[in-house]
Amino acid sequence: MSDLPLEQQIASTPSMEEAIARAERAEQRMYLLLFAPALLLVLLFLGIPLAILAFQSFREGDSFTLMHYARIFQEPIYWRTYYDTLEISVIVTLLSVILGFPLAYAAAVASRRWSALILALVMLPFWTSVLVRTYAWLVVLQRRGIINTTLLNLGIIDQPLSLSHNFVAVLIGMLHVMLPFMVFPLYAAISKIPAELLQAGHSLGGSPAYVFRRVILPLSAPGIIAGSILVFILSLGFYLTPELLGGGKTIMVSSLVQRNVELYLQFGAASAVAMILLVTVCIIFWAVDRVLPVEKIVGMR
């Protein structure tokens, strides 16, 4: 027993609020220790290279300069490349939503066996490299490919169509690669919609179109946004498929970076182009987060 008076013992006893605050601080320190290795890896393999890239974009030889950024804003080829990159990325994203939503919905409402089959077929392209898939599309879309040969044999066309090495070929190839990245977030969102809501909508006289517009579409919005962000960001930096299927006629930002490095040895110019693209992606993320926070997209709240 302590020899202190009862009043001093009570005063020296920590209050409930102080005990909770200490427990929270201890928990935060534990989380920080658990998070530290991952944070270190991110800083080591992402933060430091990005810092070097940003520093290099302001260098020309041994001097500090803004000429690389000035060239981007002055020369039309850079503006055209950024415009084409954004246009292709937006179109691929929209087409992914249009084509991916029926697949995701079918997988969500089908029986377990059919759902597994649909998702397996969607996942099947991941088992083949992007390079192989791109060359396969070259074989299909070339002047003597399957499509042109079939149309010529049927007498629908008199001469082969120009289906490869153009804008349309790039869209087809990128859509084939990006579609699974849209289907899986959509499937995750649609599968969480309670079946009772759909039954209630139909039992109250709602048509399928009305139930889709007022129930399914709003509740699947987080999946649409998450898939759209993923497809759009990946499309912005896509290199192999546009380079092969575009045939040098459709140039994206990634191709511009590659040519500045390999053909002209302009590392500063390539770094500036990459930094502009990085800033654009960050602005897009910030704008989307203002409309729909990331916590809602991933289902954290």
SEKENU-255560 format. One record per residue (C-alpha): residue number from 0; residue in three letters; z, x negated, y. Coordinates in steps of 0.001 Angstrom, whole numbers. Example, Ala and Ser with C-alpha at 12.3 -4.5 7.8 and 13.67 -1.06 7.14 Angstrom:
num 0	residuo ala	up 7800	east -12300	north -4500
num 1	residuo ser	up 7140	east -13670	north -1060
***
This chain:
num 0	residuo met	up 0	east 0	north 0
num 1	residuo ser	up -776	east -1231	north 3501
num 2	residuo asp	up 2092	east -1804	north 5929
num 3	residuo leu	up 3	east -483	north 8865
num 4	residuo pro	up 878	east 2894	north 10348
num 5	residuo leu	up -1104	east 5871	north 9139
num 6	residuo glu	up -2915	east 6251	north 12482
num 7	residuo gln	up -4187	east 2646	north 12356
num 8	residuo gln	up -5289	east 3041	north 8728
num 9	residuo ile	up -7311	east 6113	north 9682
num 10	residuo ala	up -8799	east 4328	north 12706
num 11	residuo ser	up -9802	east 1304	north 10604
num 12	residuo thr	up -11488	east 3478	north 7961
num 13	residuo pro	up -15272	east 3661	north 8623
num 14	residuo ser	up -16541	east 7085	north 9526
num 15	residuo met	up -19043	east 8960	north 7416
num 16	residuo glu	up -21817	east 8337	north 9985
num 17	residuo glu	up -21205	east 4585	north 9967
num 18	residuo ala	up -21229	east 4488	north 6163
num 19	residuo ile	up -24532	east 6403	north 6062
num 20	residuo ala	up -26020	east 4117	north 8715
num 21	residuo arg	up -25003	east 1003	north 6746
num 22	residuo ala	up -26455	east 2471	north 3560
num 23	residuo glu	up -29727	east 3237	north 5326
num 24	residuo arg	up -29933	east -288	north 6747
num 25	residuo ala	up -29284	east -1739	north 3298
num 26	residuo glu	up -31996	east 484	north 1826
num 27	residuo gln	up -34448	east -579	north 4542
num 28	residuo arg	up -33707	east -4252	north 3854
num 29	residuo met	up -34338	east -3662	north 151
num 30	residuo tyr	up -37673	east -1963	north 869
num 31	residuo leu	up -38612	east -4812	north 3198
num 32	residuo leu	up -37866	east -7363	north 494
num 33	residuo leu	up -39974	east -5390	north -1993
num 34	residuo phe	up -42775	east -5072	north 549
num 35	residuo ala	up -42688	east -8732	north 1638
num 36	residuo pro	up -44864	east -10188	north -1193
num 37	residuo ala	up -47628	east -7619	north -606
num 38	residuo leu	up -47425	east -8166	north 3164
num 39	residuo leu	up -47676	east -11907	north 2644
num 40	residuo leu	up -50783	east -11529	north 496
num 41	residuo val	up -52408	east -9237	north 3077
num 42	residuo leu	up -51683	east -11710	north 5877
num 43	residuo leu	up -52881	east -14641	north 3792
num 44	residuo phe	up -56126	east -13187	north 2444
num 45	residuo leu	up -56995	east -10665	north 5179
num 46	residuo gly	up -55127	east -11376	north 8393
num 47	residuo ile	up -55848	east -15096	north 8601
num 48	residuo pro	up -59586	east -14772	north 7739
num 49	residuo leu	up -59956	east -11997	north 10331
num 50	residuo ala	up -58216	east -14148	north 12924
num 51	residuo ile	up -60583	east -17042	north 12140
num 52	residuo leu	up -63555	east -14651	north 12338
num 53	residuo ala	up -62421	east -13362	north 15734
num 54	residuo phe	up -61859	east -16908	north 17027
num 55	residuo gln	up -65273	east -18008	north 15769
num 56	residuo ser	up -67005	east -15125	north 17564
num 57	residuo phe	up -65950	east -16647	north 20902
num 58	residuo arg	up -67120	east -20157	north 20066
num 59	residuo glu	up -70432	east -21938	north 20560
num 60	residuo gly	up -70085	east -25519	north 19488
num 61	residuo asp	up -66853	east -26757	north 21030
num 62	residuo ser	up -66811	east -24397	north 24013
num 63	residuo phe	up -65440	east -20909	north 24613
num 64	residuo thr	up -68155	east -18334	north 25341
num 65	residuo leu	up -68934	east -14617	north 25469
num 66	residuo met	up -72640	east -15131	north 24872
num 67	residuo his	up -72556	east -13709	north 21345
num 68	residuo tyr	up -71109	east -10408	north 22533
num 69	residuo ala	up -73390	east -10391	north 25574
num 70	residuo arg	up -76403	east -10770	north 23269
num 71	residuo ile	up -75286	east -7764	north 21217
num 72	residuo phe	up -75190	east -5542	north 24313
num 73	residuo gln	up -78421	east -6929	north 25766
num 74	residuo glu	up -80867	east -7159	north 22865
num 75	residuo pro	up -82280	east -3862	north 21518
num 76	residuo ile	up -82419	east -5107	north 17917
num 77	residuo tyr	up -78629	east -5069	north 17723
num 78	residuo trp	up -78346	east -1553	north 19133
num 79	residuo arg	up -81063	east -374	north 16739
num 80	residuo thr	up -79279	east -1941	north 13789
num 81	residuo tyr	up -75947	east -343	north 14671
num 82	residuo tyr	up -77656	east 3001	north 15223
num 83	residuo asp	up -79447	east 2835	north 11857
num 84	residuo thr	up -76217	east 1843	north 10118
num 85	residuo leu	up -74287	east 4754	north 11626
num 86	residuo glu	up -77135	east 7185	north 10951
num 87	residuo ile	up -77461	east 6193	north 7294
num 88	residuo ser	up -73683	east 6275	north 6808
num 89	residuo val	up -73379	east 9749	north 8334
num 90	residuo ile	up -76283	east 11166	north 6300
num 91	residuo val	up -74973	east 9653	north 3054
num 92	residuo thr	up -71514	east 11088	north 3795
num 93	residuo leu	up -72865	east 14584	north 4478
num 94	residuo leu	up -75052	east 14541	north 1374
num 95	residuo ser	up -72099	east 13310	north -688
num 96	residuo val	up -70041	east 16301	north 465
num 97	residuo ile	up -72875	east 18748	north -267
num 98	residuo leu	up -73599	east 17353	north -3731
num 99	residuo gly	up -70061	east 16332	north -4633
num 100	residuo phe	up -68277	east 19596	north -3839
num 101	residuo pro	up -69962	east 21644	north -6630
num 102	residuo leu	up -69248	east 18863	north -9131
num 103	residuo ala	up -65617	east 18589	north -8087
num 104	residuo tyr	up -65147	east 22360	north -8099
num 105	residuo ala	up -66730	east 22693	north -11538
num 106	residuo ala	up -64452	east 19967	north -12898
num 107	residuo ala	up -61381	east 21606	north -11315
num 108	residuo val	up -61948	east 25140	north -12651
num 109	residuo ala	up -63451	east 24267	north -16045
num 110	residuo ser	up -61491	east 23914	north -19263
num 111	residuo arg	up -59852	east 20604	north -20021
num 112	residuo arg	up -62658	east 19499	north -22359
num 113	residuo trp	up -65467	east 20325	north -19921
num 114	residuo ser	up -63504	east 18896	north -17007
num 115	residuo ala	up -63086	east 15588	north -18815
num 116	residuo leu	up -66807	east 15544	north -19643
num 117	residuo ile	up -67833	east 16193	north -16023
num 118	residuo leu	up -65514	east 13504	north -14684
num 119	residuo ala	up -66704	east 11061	north -17348
num 120	residuo leu	up -70321	east 11631	north -16306
num 121	residuo val	up -69369	east 11125	north -12664
num 122	residuo met	up -67551	east 7922	north -13587
num 123	residuo leu	up -70421	east 6670	north -15749
num 124	residuo pro	up -72223	east 4776	north -12921
num 125	residuo phe	up -69131	east 2590	north -12478
num 126	residuo trp	up -69867	east 1079	north -15875
num 127	residuo thr	up -73127	east -372	north -14569
num 128	residuo ser	up -73365	east -2922	north -11767
num 129	residuo val	up -74774	east -1907	north -8395
num 130	residuo leu	up -77549	east -4468	north -8783
num 131	residuo val	up -78768	east -2912	north -12042
num 132	residuo arg	up -78672	east 599	north -10572
num 133	residuo thr	up -80587	east -530	north -7507
num 134	residuo tyr	up -83340	east -2158	north -9557
num 135	residuo ala	up -83488	east 971	north -11704
num 136	residuo trp	up -84222	east 3009	north -8581
num 137	residuo leu	up -86933	east 496	north -7667
num 138	residuo val	up -88542	east 1139	north -11034
num 139	residuo val	up -88269	east 4913	north -10601
num 140	residuo leu	up -89485	east 5051	north -6991
num 141	residuo gln	up -92251	east 2438	north -7016
num 142	residuo arg	up -95904	east 3431	north -6639
num 143	residuo arg	up -96401	east 3401	north -10394
num 144	residuo gly	up -92908	east 4622	north -11196
num 145	residuo ile	up -91840	east 7673	north -13155
num 146	residuo ile	up -92013	east 10094	north -10222
num 147	residuo asn	up -95436	east 9066	north -8943
num 148	residuo thr	up -96883	east 8813	north -12437
num 149	residuo thr	up -95652	east 12307	north -13338
num 150	residuo leu	up -96984	east 13846	north -10117
num 151	residuo leu	up -100350	east 12119	north -10575
num 152	residuo asn	up -100658	east 13280	north -14195
num 153	residuo leu	up -99843	east 16856	north -13177
num 154	residuo gly	up -102459	east 16727	north -10442
num 155	residuo ile	up -99941	east 17542	north -7717
num 156	residuo ile	up -100858	east 14455	north -5670
num 157	residuo asp	up -104062	east 12428	north -5414
num 158	residuo gln	up -102498	east 9083	north -4567
num 159	residuo pro	up -99016	east 7590	north -5097
num 160	residuo leu	up -96338	east 8487	north -2594
num 161	residuo ser	up -94499	east 5787	north -681
num 162	residuo leu	up -91010	east 6362	north -2084
num 163	residuo ser	up -89607	east 2820	north -2127
num 164	residuo his	up -88921	east 235	north 572
num 165	residuo asn	up -88185	east 2838	north 3226
num 166	residuo phe	up -85405	east 4921	north 4776
num 167	residuo val	up -85467	east 7611	north 2073
num 168	residuo ala	up -85139	east 5069	north -728
num 169	residuo val	up -82070	east 3579	north 939
num 170	residuo leu	up -80489	east 7038	north 1197
num 171	residuo ile	up -81170	east 7802	north -2473
num 172	residuo gly	up -79782	east 4494	north -3703
num 173	residuo met	up -76669	east 4617	north -1537
num 174	residuo leu	up -76004	east 8260	north -2404
num 175	residuo his	up -76104	east 7412	north -6094
num 176	residuo val	up -73508	east 4672	north -5566
num 177	residuo met	up -71247	east 6604	north -3176
num 178	residuo leu	up -71155	east 10027	north -4826
num 179	residuo pro	up -68250	east 9267	north -7214
num 180	residuo phe	up -66122	east 8137	north -4264
num 181	residuo met	up -66491	east 11662	north -2868
num 182	residuo val	up -66073	east 13624	north -6078
num 183	residuo phe	up -62677	east 12262	north -7101
num 184	residuo pro	up -60815	east 12982	north -3818
num 185	residuo leu	up -62399	east 16439	north -3781
num 186	residuo tyr	up -61358	east 17059	north -7379
num 187	residuo ala	up -57776	east 16003	north -6591
num 188	residuo ala	up -57626	east 18429	north -3645
num 189	residuo ile	up -59306	east 21384	north -5357
num 190	residuo ser	up -57229	east 21079	north -8539
num 191	residuo lys	up -54064	east 21541	north -6436
num 192	residuo ile	up -55178	east 24980	north -5175
num 193	residuo pro	up -53107	east 27652	north -7011
num 194	residuo ala	up -55267	east 29949	north -9114
num 195	residuo glu	up -53151	east 32879	north -7926
num 196	residuo leu	up -54575	east 32530	north -4418
num 197	residuo leu	up -58126	east 32842	north -5707
num 198	residuo gln	up -57179	east 35822	north -7885
num 199	residuo ala	up -55450	east 37485	north -4948
num 200	residuo gly	up -58480	east 36979	north -2741
num 201	residuo his	up -60810	east 38558	north -5306
num 202	residuo ser	up -58399	east 41413	north -6126
num 203	residuo leu	up -58172	east 42335	north -2432
num 204	residuo gly	up -61910	east 42843	north -2271
num 205	residuo gly	up -63017	east 39455	north -1010
num 206	residuo ser	up -66502	east 38356	north -1997
num 207	residuo pro	up -66956	east 34909	north -3575
num 208	residuo ala	up -68418	east 33610	north -315
num 209	residuo tyr	up -65481	east 35009	north 1666
num 210	residuo val	up -62888	east 33541	north -720
num 211	residuo phe	up -64664	east 30199	north -589
num 212	residuo arg	up -64767	east 30205	north 3214
num 213	residuo arg	up -61198	east 31434	north 3824
num 214	residuo val	up -59287	east 29986	north 847
num 215	residuo ile	up -61050	east 27188	north -1019
num 216	residuo leu	up -62628	east 25352	north 1906
num 217	residuo pro	up -59502	east 25148	north 4129
num 218	residuo leu	up -57242	east 24072	north 1262
num 219	residuo ser	up -59728	east 21422	north 112
num 220	residuo ala	up -60143	east 20012	north 3647
num 221	residuo pro	up -57830	east 17000	north 2992
num 222	residuo gly	up -59997	east 15991	north 35
num 223	residuo ile	up -63176	east 16399	north 2079
num 224	residuo ile	up -61788	east 14260	north 4886
num 225	residuo ala	up -60409	east 11602	north 2545
num 226	residuo gly	up -63685	east 11370	north 610
num 227	residuo ser	up -65737	east 11356	north 3810
num 228	residuo ile	up -63707	east 8511	north 5302
num 229	residuo leu	up -64011	east 6504	north 2102
num 230	residuo val	up -67771	east 7035	north 1740
num 231	residuo phe	up -68470	east 6488	north 5437
num 232	residuo ile	up -66494	east 3247	north 5685
num 233	residuo leu	up -68023	east 1845	north 2496
num 234	residuo ser	up -71501	east 2802	north 3699
num 235	residuo leu	up -71033	east 972	north 6998
num 236	residuo gly	up -70643	east -2348	north 5206
num 237	residuo phe	up -73066	east -1764	north 2333
num 238	residuo tyr	up -75479	east -4638	north 1765
num 239	residuo leu	up -77204	east -4908	north -1616
num 240	residuo thr	up -78808	east -1473	north -1970
num 241	residuo pro	up -80203	east -1238	north 1612
num 242	residuo glu	up -81508	east -4789	north 1380
num 243	residuo leu	up -83412	east -4198	north -1875
num 244	residuo leu	up -84543	east -590	north -1457
num 245	residuo gly	up -85187	east -964	north 2270
num 246	residuo gly	up -87630	east -3791	north 1735
num 247	residuo gly	up -86718	east -5376	north 5074
num 248	residuo lys	up -87744	east -2236	north 6990
num 249	residuo thr	up -84281	east -657	north 7090
num 250	residuo ile	up -81817	east -3213	north 8430
num 251	residuo met	up -78094	east -2521	north 8411
num 252	residuo val	up -75277	east -4488	north 10027
num 253	residuo ser	up -74457	east -6333	north 6807
num 254	residuo ser	up -78060	east -7561	north 6581
num 255	residuo leu	up -77900	east -8683	north 10209
num 256	residuo val	up -74795	east -10736	north 9487
num 257	residuo gln	up -76453	east -12293	north 6460
num 258	residuo arg	up -79585	east -13259	north 8396
num 259	residuo asn	up -77611	east -14771	north 11266
num 260	residuo val	up -75781	east -16977	north 8789
num 261	residuo glu	up -78474	east -17921	north 6275
num 262	residuo leu	up -81610	east -17975	north 8418
num 263	residuo tyr	up -80380	east -18999	north 11866
num 264	residuo leu	up -77036	east -20675	north 11048
num 265	residuo gln	up -75483	east -18688	north 13912
num 266	residuo phe	up -71946	east -18271	north 12620
num 267	residuo gly	up -70661	east -17227	north 16038
num 268	residuo ala	up -73281	east -14488	north 16361
num 269	residuo ala	up -72588	east -13258	north 12830
num 270	residuo ser	up -68855	east -13188	north 13554
num 271	residuo ala	up -69410	east -11188	north 16751
num 272	residuo val	up -71551	east -8637	north 14894
num 273	residuo ala	up -68892	east -8299	north 12211
num 274	residuo met	up -66100	east -7932	north 14776
num 275	residuo ile	up -67953	east -5131	north 16586
num 276	residuo leu	up -68302	east -3319	north 13250
num 277	residuo leu	up -64601	east -3861	north 12502
num 278	residuo val	up -63584	east -2455	north 15893
num 279	residuo thr	up -65863	east 543	north 15310
num 280	residuo val	up -64187	east 1241	north 11957
num 281	residuo cys	up -60718	east 970	north 13525
num 282	residuo ile	up -61700	east 3420	north 16280
num 283	residuo ile	up -62990	east 5860	north 13670
num 284	residuo phe	up -59731	east 5603	north 11713
num 285	residuo trp	up -57721	east 6149	north 14891
num 286	residuo ala	up -59797	east 9202	north 15882
num 287	residuo val	up -59487	east 10773	north 12422
num 288	residuo asp	up -55740	east 10109	north 12359
num 289	residuo arg	up -55400	east 11936	north 15678
num 290	residuo val	up -57055	east 15012	north 14157
num 291	residuo leu	up -55497	east 14832	north 10683
num 292	residuo pro	up -52751	east 12249	north 10043
num 293	residuo val	up -53162	east 9983	north 7057
num 294	residuo glu	up -49891	east 11324	north 5592
num 295	residuo lys	up -51450	east 14770	north 5262
num 296	residuo ile	up -54637	east 13364	north 3746
num 297	residuo val	up -52790	east 11532	north 970
num 298	residuo gly	up -50372	east 14428	north 493
num 299	residuo met	up -47210	east 12683	north 1660
num 300	residuo arg	up -46182	east 15621	north 3856
***
